[in-house]
Amino acid sequence: MLRDITTTYNIWNIDEDEYAKIQNAVEGQNQEKPESTEITLPKAQLGISRKFEYNYDYTFMPAINFNMEFAKTNDIIASDFVSIAPAVGFEFGYTDLIFLRTGFGNFQNVTQIDNTTKLSFQPNVGLGFKYKGIQIDYALTDLGNQSAALYSNIFSLKVDLGIFK
Protein backbone atom coordinates (compact mmCIF):
# COMPACT_ATOMS: atom_id res chain seq x y z
CA MET A 1 0.00 0.00 0.00
CA LEU A 2 1.30 3.45 -0.87
CA ARG A 3 0.15 6.61 0.95
CA ASP A 4 0.72 10.26 0.09
CA ILE A 5 2.57 9.13 -3.03
CA THR A 6 2.55 12.61 -4.56
CA THR A 7 3.54 14.31 -1.26
CA THR A 8 0.83 16.23 0.61
CA TYR A 9 1.11 19.92 1.42
CA ASN A 10 -1.03 21.25 4.28
CA ILE A 11 -1.28 25.03 4.62
CA TRP A 12 -3.36 26.92 7.18
CA ASN A 13 -3.78 30.45 8.55
CA ILE A 14 -3.52 31.56 12.16
CA ASP A 15 -5.78 34.29 13.49
CA GLU A 16 -3.10 36.81 14.48
CA ASP A 17 -5.45 38.81 16.75
CA GLU A 18 -6.53 35.74 18.74
CA TYR A 19 -2.94 34.53 19.00
CA ALA A 20 -1.83 37.94 20.35
CA LYS A 21 -4.49 37.71 23.10
CA ILE A 22 -3.07 34.46 24.51
CA GLN A 23 0.60 34.89 23.63
CA ASN A 24 1.73 36.00 27.13
CA ALA A 25 -1.11 34.48 29.15
CA VAL A 26 1.10 32.21 31.31
CA GLU A 27 4.59 33.42 32.12
CA GLY A 28 7.31 30.94 31.14
CA GLN A 29 4.88 28.68 29.27
CA ASN A 30 4.41 30.53 26.02
CA GLN A 31 4.55 28.74 22.72
CA GLU A 32 6.15 30.15 19.66
CA LYS A 33 3.82 30.80 16.79
CA PRO A 34 3.35 27.49 14.93
CA GLU A 35 4.38 26.94 11.35
CA SER A 36 1.66 27.44 8.77
CA THR A 37 2.93 24.78 6.34
CA GLU A 38 3.37 21.03 6.75
CA ILE A 39 4.72 18.59 4.18
CA THR A 40 3.76 14.91 4.38
CA LEU A 41 6.28 12.75 2.52
CA PRO A 42 5.33 9.52 0.71
CA LYS A 43 4.95 6.34 2.77
CA ALA A 44 4.66 2.66 1.92
CA GLN A 45 3.40 -0.32 3.86
CA LEU A 46 4.22 -3.95 3.12
CA GLY A 47 2.46 -6.66 5.05
CA ILE A 48 1.78 -10.36 5.05
CA SER A 49 -0.56 -12.60 7.02
CA ARG A 50 -1.89 -16.13 6.92
CA LYS A 51 -5.07 -17.52 8.43
CA PHE A 52 -5.00 -21.00 9.97
CA GLU A 53 -8.29 -22.80 10.61
CA TYR A 54 -8.86 -25.38 13.38
CA ASN A 55 -11.93 -27.59 13.71
CA TYR A 56 -14.01 -25.25 11.47
CA ASP A 57 -14.72 -22.92 14.43
CA TYR A 58 -11.34 -21.52 15.49
CA THR A 59 -8.89 -19.42 13.49
CA PHE A 60 -5.43 -18.07 14.17
CA MET A 61 -3.88 -15.38 11.99
CA PRO A 62 -0.34 -14.04 12.52
CA ALA A 63 0.61 -10.88 10.59
CA ILE A 64 3.66 -8.67 10.11
CA ASN A 65 3.85 -5.19 8.56
CA PHE A 66 6.74 -3.02 7.53
CA ASN A 67 5.75 0.67 7.67
CA MET A 68 8.19 2.69 5.55
CA GLU A 69 8.80 6.42 5.46
CA PHE A 70 11.12 7.91 2.87
CA ALA A 71 13.07 10.03 5.36
CA LYS A 72 15.45 9.31 8.23
CA THR A 73 13.51 8.88 11.49
CA ASN A 74 14.11 7.17 14.83
CA ASP A 75 12.57 3.87 13.63
CA ILE A 76 14.65 0.78 14.45
CA ILE A 77 15.70 0.45 10.81
CA ALA A 78 16.73 3.88 9.52
CA SER A 79 18.79 5.19 6.63
CA ASP A 80 18.88 8.43 4.67
CA PHE A 81 16.66 6.81 1.99
CA VAL A 82 14.05 4.93 4.04
CA SER A 83 13.09 4.23 7.66
CA ILE A 84 11.22 1.03 8.52
CA ALA A 85 9.06 0.39 11.58
CA PRO A 86 7.95 -3.24 11.84
CA ALA A 87 4.68 -4.24 13.48
CA VAL A 88 3.56 -7.73 14.43
CA GLY A 89 0.12 -8.97 15.44
CA PHE A 90 -2.00 -12.03 16.12
CA GLU A 91 -5.72 -12.64 15.79
CA PHE A 92 -7.69 -15.48 17.37
CA GLY A 93 -11.18 -15.96 15.95
CA TYR A 94 -14.21 -18.02 16.92
CA THR A 95 -16.82 -18.97 14.28
CA ASP A 96 -15.93 -15.88 12.22
CA LEU A 97 -17.98 -13.93 14.79
CA ILE A 98 -15.72 -12.94 17.71
CA PHE A 99 -12.04 -11.98 17.47
CA LEU A 100 -9.32 -11.36 20.04
CA ARG A 101 -6.27 -9.46 18.81
CA THR A 102 -2.88 -8.51 20.19
CA GLY A 103 0.24 -6.98 18.72
CA PHE A 104 3.28 -4.76 19.00
CA GLY A 105 4.15 -1.76 16.86
CA ASN A 106 5.71 1.71 16.76
CA PHE A 107 9.21 0.31 17.41
CA GLN A 108 11.57 3.27 17.81
CA ASN A 109 15.01 4.09 19.20
CA VAL A 110 14.50 6.75 21.89
CA THR A 111 17.44 8.76 23.24
CA GLN A 112 17.36 8.94 27.05
CA ILE A 113 18.45 11.89 29.21
CA ASP A 114 21.88 10.27 29.72
CA ASN A 115 22.34 9.93 25.91
CA THR A 116 21.80 6.16 25.92
CA THR A 117 19.30 4.69 23.49
CA LYS A 118 16.29 2.63 24.55
CA LEU A 119 13.99 0.60 22.31
CA SER A 120 10.41 1.82 22.64
CA PHE A 121 7.30 0.07 21.33
CA GLN A 122 3.53 0.07 21.74
CA PRO A 123 1.77 -3.13 22.76
CA ASN A 124 -1.96 -3.34 22.07
CA VAL A 125 -4.96 -5.61 22.50
CA GLY A 126 -8.34 -5.59 20.85
CA LEU A 127 -11.70 -7.23 20.40
CA GLY A 128 -13.78 -7.59 17.27
CA PHE A 129 -17.32 -8.64 16.50
CA LYS A 130 -18.67 -9.40 13.01
CA TYR A 131 -22.24 -10.29 12.10
CA LYS A 132 -24.10 -10.12 8.76
CA GLY A 133 -21.86 -7.50 7.16
CA ILE A 134 -21.42 -5.32 10.24
CA GLN A 135 -18.07 -5.32 12.00
CA ILE A 136 -17.26 -3.51 15.25
CA ASP A 137 -13.67 -3.34 16.51
CA TYR A 138 -12.09 -2.00 19.68
CA ALA A 139 -8.37 -1.62 20.43
CA LEU A 140 -6.46 -0.40 23.48
CA THR A 141 -2.90 0.71 22.68
CA ASP A 142 0.26 1.42 24.68
CA LEU A 143 -0.34 -1.14 27.41
CA GLY A 144 2.28 -1.12 30.15
CA ASN A 145 3.26 2.46 29.26
CA GLN A 146 6.10 1.29 27.01
CA SER A 147 6.33 4.56 25.05
CA ALA A 148 5.86 8.27 25.64
CA ALA A 149 2.38 8.16 24.10
CA LEU A 150 -0.72 8.01 26.28
CA TYR A 151 -3.24 5.19 26.17
CA SER A 152 -5.55 5.24 23.17
CA ASN A 153 -8.98 3.65 22.90
CA ILE A 154 -9.81 3.08 19.25
CA PHE A 155 -13.26 2.10 18.00
CA SER A 156 -14.15 1.34 14.41
CA LEU A 157 -17.28 0.33 12.54
CA LYS A 158 -17.40 -1.30 9.10
CA VAL A 159 -20.52 -1.92 7.11
CA ASP A 160 -20.53 -4.16 4.04
CA LEU A 161 -22.96 -2.37 1.73
CA GLY A 162 -23.57 -5.69 -0.03
CA ILE A 163 -26.00 -6.63 2.78
CA PHE A 164 -28.52 -4.10 1.36
CA LYS A 165 -28.96 -5.90 -2.00
BELZI-V937223 format. One record per pair of residues at least 12 apart in sequence whose ideal C-beta (glycine too) atoms are under 7 Angstrom apart, sorted by the first residue. I is the first residue (numbers start at 0). J is the second residue. If there is no record, write none. Layout:
# BELZI-V937223
I:J
I:J
This chain:
# BELZI-V937223
0:44
1:41
1:43
2:42
3:39
3:40
3:41
3:42
4:41
6:38
6:39
6:40
6:41
7:39
8:36
8:38
9:37
10:35
10:36
11:35
12:35
13:32
13:33
13:35
18:32
40:68
40:69
40:70
41:69
42:67
42:68
43:67
44:64
44:66
44:67
45:65
46:62
46:63
46:64
47:62
47:63
48:60
48:61
48:62
49:61
56:93
56:94
57:92
57:93
58:92
59:91
60:90
61:89
62:88
63:85
63:87
64:85
64:86
65:83
65:85
66:84
66:86
67:81
67:82
67:83
68:82
69:81
70:82
73:107
73:108
73:109
74:106
74:107
75:106
75:107
75:108
75:118
84:105
84:106
84:107
85:106
86:102
86:103
86:104
87:102
87:103
88:100
88:101
88:102
89:101
89:102
95:129
96:128
96:129
96:130
97:128
98:126
98:127
99:126
100:124
100:125
100:127
101:123
101:124
102:123
103:120
103:122
104:120
104:121
105:120
105:121
105:146
106:118
106:120
107:119
119:145
119:146
120:145
120:146
121:140
121:141
121:145
121:146
121:148
122:142
122:143
122:145
123:138
123:139
123:140
123:142
124:139
124:142
125:137
125:138
125:139
131:162
132:158
132:159
132:161
132:162
133:158
134:157
135:156
136:155
137:154
138:153
139:152
140:153
